[in-house]
Amino acid sequence: MKENKMSNYRWTICALLFFATTVNYLDRQVLSLLHPLLEKQFNWTNSDYANITSAFQLIYAISMLFAGRIVDKLGTKWGYAISLIIWSAGAVMHAAAIPVGQSLVAVLGWAGLGLIPVSVLGFIASRAVLGFGEAGNFPAAIKATAEYFPKKERAFATGIFNSGANIGAILAPLTVPWIAEKWGWESTFLIVGAAGLIWLFFWFMFYAPPEKQKNISASELAYINSDRLHHDGIVEVEDAEKVSWFRLLGYQQTWAFAFGKFMTDGVWWFFLFWLPSYLKVQYNMEGTSIMIPLTVLYSMTMIGSIGGGWFPVHFMKKGLTPYDARMKAMLVIALFPLLVLAAQPLGHFTFWVPVVLIGIGASAHQAWSANIFTTVSDMFPKKAIGSIIGIGGMAGGIGGVLVSKISGNLFDYYKSLGHTATGYTIVFSFCAVAYLIAWVVMKILVPKYKPITDL
């Protein structure tokens, strides 16, 4: 440990969390950007692609329930490392999806897997591994933030590392089509998947618990622990007691959060996984031609990420409780996705109209997401927050599976009728109104600020 001169090593850890989250989103987006190419090569239907994306969402959702507890068990260093190794392996597996699918059919053909196309089966297995590993990113990053930052800085540090999700979403369309065009789609999965292993080297080099960190000064360690000190100078150990999921399901506040996630997470997944296909179907754009439009669209989400956390403060200054201020802000935010309703009617002028309108909807999602997560800490004691987030994450994942599956079936149905655009019109309509529906139900379940005090 360094001498008493104040160091700022905690921001080095924050930078590591930011880069891990960026890689996390890069890995999950590669498939959607390559979908038009793979669809043509393997003769996939929209339902086939929906089944592949749903595998990721379902496994991710289920794993979210347990990821936090697994990270707690393994510790931050190894919990994060193992999570990243698993999701990097899943990302690389996509490059070998065909032999993976053939092996599964050979080993488990008796279970009916032979009825699933080999390419689809191989990508489903790869997405499942990716989803299982990626579920550990946010629990591990939040735990590391709690270790290295005092409470007054945690929201800011979380905002910084969480912005890696937006950067990953922006970098993906700038890199993936170009790599695929230069070296083939298999190389894209290999290169992007390997990026996580480079991060792993720096993680082991720079991370250690604050108390064992040689690069941190005594004064910075004292600052980190400043809000956990008793009057006698002993660091307070946070309550590790867990609350059962069944008990938490007895509260309307739990159902309000879970329903809000169920209704809206699928919209974000749709924007991530289906927009490259939309540009191909509607405007015959694929490969490097989608790079700039999608980069602009996902760049717009930065506005929601930054502004969404600030917006409720405006209402708090007017005397509202944090929860009531957040709900009022969320009502305003829920109005912006309504612009997505105009994406199809006005889209015949230029592809930039739907790109900008959907970008506004995606930005609104990020603003909504920043606030709905915080409603949990407004209402529940700290010991229950991780479990509530897990329940909501699973609900959101299930919502995402339904949106993806229904979308794939709709697109195939209307394609068979020669009216492919109609399928997108229906799904965009749902994306537009989902936030208002979610807000109304949340307000009915929890009409007034009512914190949980009996856990």
Buried (B, 14 or more C-beta within 10 A) or exposed (E): BBEEEEBEBBBBBBBBBBBBBBBBBBBBBBBBBBBBBBBEEBEBBBBBBBBBBBBBBBBBBBBBBBBBBBBBEBEBBEBBBBBBBBBBBBBBBBBBBBEBBBBBBEEEEEEEBBEBBBBBBBBBBBBBBBBBBBBBBBBBBBBBBBBBBBEEBBBEBBBBBBBBBBBBBBBBBBBBBBBBEEEEBBEBBBBBBEBBBEBBEBBEEBBBEBEEBEEBBBBBBBBBBEEEEEEEEEBEEEEEEEBEBEEBEEBBBBBBBBBBBBBBBBBBBBBBBBBBBBBBBBBEBBBBBBBEBBBBBBBBBBBBBBBBBEBBEEBBEEEBBBBBBBBBBBBBBBEBBBBBBBBBEBBEEEBEBBBBBBBBBBBBBBBBBBBBBBBBBBBBBEBBBBBBBBBBBBBBBBBBBBBBBBBBBBBBBBBEEEEBBBBBBBBBBBBBBBBBBBBEBBBEBBEEBEEBEEE
